[in-house]
Structures are given as structure tokens and as C-alpha cells.
Amino acid sequence: MTTIAMNDTYTAAPVVGRLTFDGVLKGEWIKLLSLRSIRWSIVVMLVLSWAGAALLSLAMSGSDMLTPAATPGIIVQSATFGSMFTVLIMGVLGALSITSEYASGLILSSLSAVPGRTPLLAAKALVVAALGLGVGALSTFGGALIAAVIFGADGFTALGDPSVLVSLLGTTLYLTLAALLSLGIGALLRSSAGAISVAVVLLFVSTIVFQVLTMTSWEWVPVVSQWMPADLGHTLSTTAVTPAEYRGDVSYWAALGGLAAWAAAALVPAAILLKTRDAV
């Protein structure tokens, strides 16, 4: 009878894992698209945008204003008709992409998985920007296509006009940057209600306030109002198809830079505070 002594010591090999930015991005995609509120926001945005384009196009189709020269501007107007409201939905989408984690407590797991914290916000920003570009382009260019179908041959000719394409791209970028601005506000306030309220004030209410203030004849009012997010978005959407003599003081590229500055003004301090303050 042979006895075999088992004296060897077996040590389990340690599991070595390295979190990559690609993995953080995938995680953010999953978290964002798993939110039912985000999915419904996208559906509502598309319906509002396309319905608004169809409504205005049908109203203008029998008008004497629909001349070949005016069709490009009317195409853009139809495609961006609902942007006053769809930009608010993009604001909600951007804010909820991070405030929902604070509301559910998931932020603790997220920050534990990404202790550096800054890559987490960077990944969220990239995901929100990609989603904003995709949904914004689908709503804006889709609305223009609906208008072109209703207007017929002149509509399709106008749809290929470079000024129309630049305006539609400008609207798409406006919606995207509005979502990034709201993401930064959400990261700063860590409250869905608070972030959405501030976003609504910046993207909608401020326009009404400055319209009222124009009655005061204060010189600073038009200067400041043209640099508010909503006015910058309007410039991006319409400047390319507006005759030169009727354009405002802010150019297309200046408006794009101004909106990018608004988004950065929210995201940069949000990144600093995310790294320095407690998780909740």
C-alpha cells in the first residue's frame, strides 16, 4: 500500500484586472440606455420634431410665400419649428444621465468602479454627446426630409442647398451642446429637479425675460441676450439661410464657440467638484 503525502501548498493565482476607458464608456452606454425615462424622452423628441415639421410644411405648402428662392429658409424653419421644445427634452436627457444615479444611489457603485472619477464624467459626456448628435440629427434632418416631401421637387432641390445643410447641422450641434450643458449642471447640483429647472431657465425662460427687458431700452440687454444659449442656438439654426443684411452681430462660428463655452463652464467645475467632494 502506497501513501502519497500531499504537502505542496497551492495558491490561487490572483485575478488581475485593469479598468479601461473603453470599459467605462460601455458601462455608461448601458446605464444611459437602460433608463426608461431616457428612451421615452427620445421618442417624444422625435415625435414633436417631425410633427412640427409636418404641421408647418402643410400650412406653408399652399402659401404664396413658397417660392423657389424662399424654399430653403422655409425648409429650415419647418425642420427647426419644434426645437424650442425639443431642446428642453435634450436638457432633461443630459441632466438625468447623471442625476438619476444620485437619486438611486448607483453613483456610489460607479465611483467605486472608477475611483479616478474624472474618466467617469468624461465617459458620460462622450455618451451624451454621441446620443445628442444621433438623436439631434435624426430629428432635424428627418424634419427637413418630411418638409421636402411635402413641398415636392422644389423642396428636394432646397434640401441639397449648402446653407440648408449648414443650418440643420447647426441645430443638431445646438441640441448636443444643450445636453452637455445640462449634464454639467446635473453634476454640479446632483438633483434632477434642480438641474432641470436651471436648464429650463437657461434654454427657454431667459429668452422671455430678455424679450421683456428690451422694453426698458437698456443698452446692455441686447448685448447680453444674444449670448444666451437659446439665442446662440437660434443663430446656429438660421444664420446660414438669413440674408446678410438681416443677420445679427454674432456669426455662426461665434455662436458655436459661445455654446461650447457654456457647456465647458458647467462641465469643468463639475469635474473638479466630482473629484474633490464626497460622493453624496
C-alpha positions as CSV (number, residue, x, y, z in Angstrom):
1,M,0.0,0.0,0.0
2,T,1.4,3.3,-1.1
3,T,0.7,6.5,0.8
4,I,1.1,9.8,-1.1
5,A,1.7,12.8,1.1
6,M,0.1,16.0,-0.2
7,N,2.5,18.6,1.3
8,D,2.5,21.0,-1.6
9,T,0.8,24.3,-0.9
10,Y,-1.5,25.5,-3.7
11,T,-2.0,29.2,-4.0
12,A,-4.7,30.6,-6.2
13,A,-3.4,32.9,-8.8
14,P,-4.6,36.5,-8.2
15,V,-7.1,37.8,-10.7
16,V,-5.6,40.9,-12.2
17,G,-8.0,43.3,-13.9
18,R,-7.4,46.7,-15.3
19,L,-10.3,49.1,-15.9
20,T,-10.0,50.7,-19.3
21,F,-11.7,53.9,-20.6
22,D,-13.4,51.7,-23.2
23,G,-15.0,49.7,-20.5
24,V,-16.2,52.8,-18.7
25,L,-17.7,54.0,-22.0
26,K,-19.6,50.8,-22.5
27,G,-20.8,50.9,-18.9
28,E,-22.2,54.4,-19.4
29,W,-23.9,53.4,-22.7
30,I,-25.6,50.6,-20.8
31,K,-26.7,52.7,-17.9
32,L,-28.0,55.6,-20.0
33,L,-30.0,53.5,-22.5
34,S,-31.4,51.3,-19.7
35,L,-33.2,54.3,-18.3
36,R,-36.9,54.2,-19.4
37,S,-37.1,58.0,-19.0
38,I,-34.3,58.5,-21.5
39,R,-35.9,56.2,-24.0
40,W,-39.3,58.0,-23.7
41,S,-37.6,61.3,-23.9
42,I,-36.0,60.3,-27.3
43,V,-39.4,59.1,-28.6
44,V,-41.2,62.3,-27.5
45,M,-38.5,64.4,-29.0
46,L,-38.7,62.7,-32.4
47,V,-42.5,62.9,-32.5
48,L,-42.5,66.6,-31.6
49,S,-39.8,67.5,-34.1
50,W,-41.3,65.5,-37.0
51,A,-44.9,66.5,-36.2
52,G,-43.9,70.2,-36.0
53,A,-42.1,70.0,-39.4
54,A,-45.1,68.3,-41.0
55,L,-47.6,70.8,-39.5
56,L,-45.7,73.9,-40.6
57,S,-44.9,72.5,-44.0
58,L,-48.5,71.7,-44.7
59,A,-49.5,75.2,-43.6
60,M,-46.9,76.7,-45.9
61,S,-47.4,74.4,-48.9
62,G,-50.3,76.4,-50.3
63,S,-48.8,79.8,-49.5
64,D,-47.7,82.5,-51.9
65,M,-44.5,82.7,-49.8
66,L,-43.4,79.3,-51.0
67,T,-41.2,80.5,-53.9
68,P,-38.0,78.7,-55.1
69,A,-35.9,81.4,-53.6
70,A,-37.7,81.2,-50.2
71,T,-38.0,77.4,-50.0
72,P,-34.5,76.8,-48.4
73,G,-35.4,79.2,-45.5
74,I,-38.9,77.6,-45.1
75,I,-37.3,74.1,-45.1
76,V,-35.1,75.1,-42.2
77,Q,-37.9,76.8,-40.4
78,S,-40.0,73.7,-40.7
79,A,-37.2,71.4,-39.6
80,T,-36.4,73.5,-36.6
81,F,-40.0,74.5,-35.7
82,G,-40.1,72.3,-32.6
83,S,-36.5,72.9,-31.5
84,M,-37.7,75.4,-28.8
85,F,-39.3,72.4,-27.1
86,T,-37.0,69.6,-28.2
87,V,-34.0,71.4,-26.7
88,L,-35.7,71.2,-23.3
89,I,-36.0,67.4,-23.8
90,M,-32.3,67.3,-24.6
91,G,-31.7,69.2,-21.4
92,V,-33.7,66.7,-19.4
93,L,-31.8,63.9,-21.1
94,G,-28.4,65.4,-20.2
95,A,-29.4,66.1,-16.6
96,L,-30.9,62.7,-16.0
97,S,-27.8,61.0,-17.3
98,I,-26.1,61.8,-14.0
99,T,-28.7,62.9,-11.5
100,S,-30.6,59.6,-11.8
101,E,-27.5,57.9,-10.4
102,Y,-27.6,60.2,-7.3
103,A,-31.3,59.6,-6.9
104,S,-30.9,55.8,-7.0
105,G,-27.6,55.6,-5.1
106,L,-25.9,54.0,-8.1
107,I,-23.3,56.8,-8.0
108,L,-21.6,55.0,-5.1
109,S,-21.0,51.9,-7.2
110,S,-20.0,54.0,-10.2
111,L,-17.4,55.9,-8.2
112,S,-16.1,52.7,-6.6
113,A,-15.6,51.2,-10.0
114,V,-13.9,54.4,-11.4
115,P,-12.1,55.8,-8.4
116,G,-10.4,58.4,-10.5
117,R,-13.8,59.9,-11.1
118,T,-12.8,62.2,-13.9
119,P,-12.9,59.4,-16.5
120,L,-16.4,58.7,-15.4
121,L,-17.6,62.2,-16.2
122,A,-15.6,62.2,-19.4
123,A,-17.3,59.0,-20.5
124,K,-20.7,60.3,-19.6
125,A,-20.0,63.5,-21.6
126,L,-19.0,61.4,-24.7
127,V,-22.0,59.2,-24.4
128,V,-24.4,62.1,-24.0
129,A,-22.7,63.9,-26.9
130,A,-22.9,60.9,-29.2
131,L,-26.6,60.4,-28.3
132,G,-27.3,64.0,-28.7
133,L,-25.7,64.1,-32.1
134,G,-27.5,61.0,-33.3
135,V,-31.0,61.9,-32.0
136,G,-30.5,65.6,-32.9
137,A,-29.5,64.7,-36.5
138,L,-32.4,62.3,-36.8
139,S,-35.0,64.8,-35.5
140,T,-33.6,67.8,-37.5
141,F,-32.7,66.2,-40.8
142,G,-35.7,63.9,-40.6
143,G,-37.9,67.0,-40.2
144,A,-36.3,68.6,-43.2
145,L,-36.9,65.5,-45.2
146,I,-40.6,65.5,-44.2
147,A,-40.8,69.1,-45.3
148,A,-39.1,68.3,-48.7
149,V,-41.6,65.5,-49.3
150,I,-44.5,67.9,-48.7
151,F,-43.0,70.7,-50.9
152,G,-42.2,68.4,-53.8
153,A,-39.4,68.9,-56.3
154,D,-38.5,72.4,-55.1
155,G,-38.2,71.0,-51.6
156,F,-35.7,68.3,-52.6
157,T,-33.7,70.9,-54.5
158,A,-33.6,73.2,-51.5
159,L,-32.7,70.3,-49.2
160,G,-29.4,69.9,-51.1
161,D,-28.6,73.6,-50.6
162,P,-25.4,74.0,-48.6
163,S,-26.9,76.8,-46.5
164,V,-29.8,74.5,-45.5
165,L,-27.4,71.7,-44.6
166,V,-25.2,74.1,-42.5
167,S,-28.3,75.3,-40.7
168,L,-29.5,71.8,-40.0
169,L,-26.1,70.8,-38.7
170,G,-26.1,73.9,-36.5
171,T,-29.4,72.9,-34.9
172,T,-28.0,69.4,-34.3
173,L,-25.0,70.9,-32.6
174,Y,-27.2,73.2,-30.5
175,L,-29.2,70.3,-29.2
176,T,-26.0,68.3,-28.5
177,L,-24.3,71.2,-26.6
178,A,-27.6,71.8,-24.7
179,A,-27.5,68.3,-23.4
180,L,-23.8,68.6,-22.4
181,L,-24.6,71.9,-20.6
182,S,-27.4,70.2,-18.7
183,L,-25.1,67.3,-17.9
184,G,-22.6,69.7,-16.3
185,I,-25.5,71.4,-14.3
186,G,-26.7,68.0,-13.1
187,A,-23.2,67.0,-12.0
188,L,-22.9,70.3,-10.1
189,L,-26.3,70.2,-8.4
190,R,-26.7,66.4,-8.1
191,S,-30.5,66.9,-8.1
192,S,-32.8,66.1,-11.0
193,A,-35.4,68.8,-10.2
194,G,-32.8,71.5,-9.6
195,A,-30.7,70.7,-12.7
196,I,-33.8,70.5,-15.0
197,S,-35.1,73.8,-13.5
198,V,-31.8,75.6,-14.2
199,A,-31.6,74.1,-17.7
200,V,-35.2,75.3,-18.5
201,V,-34.3,78.8,-17.3
202,L,-31.2,79.0,-19.5
203,L,-32.7,77.3,-22.6
204,F,-36.2,78.8,-22.5
205,V,-37.2,81.2,-19.7
206,S,-34.2,83.5,-20.3
207,T,-35.4,84.3,-23.8
208,I,-38.8,85.5,-22.5
209,V,-37.1,87.5,-19.7
210,F,-34.8,89.3,-22.1
211,Q,-37.7,90.0,-24.5
212,V,-39.4,91.8,-21.7
213,L,-36.3,93.7,-20.8
214,T,-35.9,95.0,-24.3
215,M,-38.8,97.4,-23.5
216,T,-36.5,99.1,-20.9
217,S,-34.2,100.4,-23.7
218,W,-31.2,99.5,-21.6
219,E,-28.2,99.2,-23.9
220,W,-26.8,96.1,-22.2
221,V,-29.9,94.0,-22.8
222,P,-29.5,93.1,-26.5
223,V,-25.7,92.6,-26.0
224,V,-26.2,90.1,-23.2
225,S,-29.2,88.4,-24.7
226,Q,-27.5,87.5,-28.0
227,W,-25.0,85.4,-26.0
228,M,-27.6,83.4,-24.0
229,P,-27.8,79.7,-25.0
230,A,-31.2,79.9,-26.7
231,D,-30.2,82.9,-28.8
232,L,-26.9,81.3,-29.8
233,G,-28.9,78.2,-30.8
234,H,-31.2,80.3,-32.9
235,T,-28.2,81.9,-34.6
236,L,-26.8,78.4,-35.4
237,S,-30.1,77.4,-36.9
238,T,-30.9,80.4,-39.0
239,T,-27.8,82.5,-39.9
240,A,-26.8,80.4,-42.9
241,V,-30.2,80.9,-44.6
242,T,-30.7,84.5,-43.5
243,P,-29.8,87.3,-45.9
244,A,-26.6,89.1,-44.8
245,E,-28.4,92.4,-44.2
246,Y,-30.7,90.8,-41.6
247,R,-28.1,88.8,-39.7
248,G,-27.2,89.7,-36.1
249,D,-23.9,90.7,-34.7
250,V,-23.0,87.1,-33.7
251,S,-21.7,84.9,-36.5
252,Y,-22.3,81.2,-37.0
253,W,-18.8,80.2,-35.7
254,A,-19.0,82.7,-32.8
255,A,-22.4,81.2,-31.8
256,L,-20.9,77.7,-31.9
257,G,-18.0,78.8,-29.8
258,G,-20.3,80.5,-27.3
259,L,-22.4,77.4,-26.8
260,A,-19.3,75.3,-26.4
261,A,-18.1,77.8,-23.7
262,W,-21.5,77.5,-21.9
263,A,-21.1,73.7,-21.8
264,A,-17.5,74.0,-20.7
265,A,-18.5,76.5,-18.0
266,A,-20.7,73.8,-16.4
267,L,-18.6,70.7,-17.1
268,V,-15.2,71.9,-15.9
269,P,-16.2,72.9,-12.4
270,A,-18.4,69.8,-12.3
271,A,-15.3,67.7,-13.0
272,I,-13.4,69.5,-10.3
273,L,-16.1,69.1,-7.7
274,L,-16.8,65.5,-8.6
275,K,-13.1,64.7,-7.8
276,T,-12.9,66.7,-4.6
277,R,-16.2,66.4,-2.7
278,D,-18.0,63.5,-1.1
279,A,-19.9,61.1,-3.3
280,V,-23.2,62.0,-1.9
